[in-house]
């Protein structure tokens, strides 16, 4: 009984081991089920074209395995970077005319807001004594002139000495100086415009007594009108006297002007440089004190425009683009950023004999050979 029990146990173990081995083979089909599969494999192999000579030799095509990138040929164009700053209009010249002599205002022919020409009378004070002094000096000069004429004749005939002739000449010179002084004193009674402009203020009245130095009128020259603004220290190097500028006034008017002044020293408080742009204002339609937007332009440079994603950095952190030459080998080209516009970045430094990678540049390394697919020029911006 015991030996029969042991036989059954051994048989069970053998069956269990056999089943496990069968499961491990993974073949659960009935015998012959593999034949259709083998037949299908042979049919599929027959449907495939025979490999070419290169494939039979185990070789691949010349560009197999190379990454594919999109490239464009650089489209060089002249670009002038715009520098936009804010400013205010100001008169070309402004001055406060002051009394040159004390007295009562005898004439005041100007009015506030009136335009006057250079040399026009602005104010005159009473001074009859100065007029009398001029008449006296003129009479004295005439007398000294006659005396000198007589002295010259007498000296020529030998009837008077050289000393007397010299004294007559000295008296003549003194009379001339006295007349010049009298005329200068009389001239100071009048105040005239030193340049053409507009009377901005008249703080005195006719008949008022004034002293020397009393403000009489404020005179502004508004042609040309000047826009005063300030340029940052990073942009001052490209702004020069004589450069063209565009000005947009707060009322919407747009004008063209010329840079007439660029400061050589920055403001200690703002570290900016004052500049002045002159605008024609023949009719005086632009008043002083208006807010204005000034657009200055840097010198033109040969540059290309690319989208921001085209720009990359090398291991040293230098700004540049990846490009390829005729050999289709990737290289890193350092560039300089000239301008940032809504339509893309403006850069310089790209040689004319390369093609710029505009797609896939981050997937290839410098020195790698690539398959290049040429795109339209505007692909660098899309």
Secondary structure, 3 states (H helix, E strand, C coil): CHHHHHHHHHHHHHHHHHHHHHHHHCCCCCCCHHHHHHHHHHHHHHHCCCCCHHHHCCCCCCCCCCCEEEEEECCCEEECCEEEEEEEEEEEEEEEEECCCCEEEEECCCCCCCEECCCCEEEEECCHHHHHHHHHHHHHHHHHHHHHHHHHHHHHHCCCCHHHHHHHHHHHHHHHHHHHHHHHHHHCCEEECCCCEEEEECCCCCCCEECCCCEEEEEEEEEEEEEEEEEECCCHHHCCCCCEEEEEECCCCEEEEEEEEECCCCCCCCCEEEEEEEECCCCCCCCCCCEEEEEEECCCEEEEEECHHHCEECCCCCEEEEEECCCCEEEEEECEEEEEECCEEEEECCCCCCEEEEECHHHCCCCCECEEEECCHHHHCC
